């Protein structure tokens, strides 16, 4: 069924291929087609609509031209970082709003997010079965002063769900304060069921309890001490090292 779905979707895309540039065409690997088919429960027409919307978005957003130099200002504090792999070999995307440094730069923050998502995808190896990422949301130091605007939060959710389908393995939320719980109630209607099923709240009463939960997903020597791991802050992230290559 999967092979037939891919063939049908490929046939539909081929009819529109003359309208696509080389980046859009090269994006449409068999692995990509499978992800969009899975996301739309193998309804080929719906998968086609979802995929063509992504192709248009990638062109309009100019995803291929987002460079390290363009996002370094937003990424200087390490608020969004791709670092290390989980126990399944999947790249880890860290979201750390407590490190926010450009809260009101909506467009810049979305460009930075997409740069990091593309960086995570580049770390995957679909030939070896690694086509997803682990996301860790660190809510330590989360406050009204650094919480992203609702506009940015909704745009982030839209990008993740609509343009990176089947890329999320689990989404760990660490130390959610009461302030975040209020925000989560507002945003939750926009979270689809598949994404919601992948959320894991890490809120144990002790640091050891949280380490136990986290260690099921990640070796603790890959996490910073600030979220119950064993890495020093500078070992985990420095801008000069991260944006070096």
Secondary structure as GFF3:
##gff-version 3
##sequence-region A 1 245
A	DSSP	alpha_helix	2	16	.	.	.	ID=ss1
A	DSSP	three_ten_helix	17	19	.	.	.	ID=ss2
A	DSSP	alpha_helix	22	27	.	.	.	ID=ss3
A	DSSP	alpha_helix	30	39	.	.	.	ID=ss4
A	DSSP	alpha_helix	44	61	.	.	.	ID=ss5
A	DSSP	three_ten_helix	63	65	.	.	.	ID=ss6
A	DSSP	alpha_helix	68	75	.	.	.	ID=ss7
A	DSSP	beta_strand	80	85	.	.	.	ID=ss8
A	DSSP	beta_strand	91	95	.	.	.	ID=ss9
A	DSSP	three_ten_helix	97	99	.	.	.	ID=ss10
A	DSSP	alpha_helix	106	122	.	.	.	ID=ss11
A	DSSP	three_ten_helix	126	128	.	.	.	ID=ss12
A	DSSP	beta_strand	133	138	.	.	.	ID=ss13
A	DSSP	alpha_helix	150	163	.	.	.	ID=ss14
A	DSSP	beta_strand	168	174	.	.	.	ID=ss15
A	DSSP	alpha_helix	178	187	.	.	.	ID=ss16
A	DSSP	three_ten_helix	188	190	.	.	.	ID=ss17
A	DSSP	alpha_helix	193	196	.	.	.	ID=ss18
A	DSSP	beta_strand	199	202	.	.	.	ID=ss19
A	DSSP	alpha_helix	207	215	.	.	.	ID=ss20
A	DSSP	three_ten_helix	220	222	.	.	.	ID=ss21
A	DSSP	three_ten_helix	225	227	.	.	.	ID=ss22
A	DSSP	alpha_helix	233	236	.	.	.	ID=ss23
A	DSSP	alpha_helix	239	242	.	.	.	ID=ss24
###
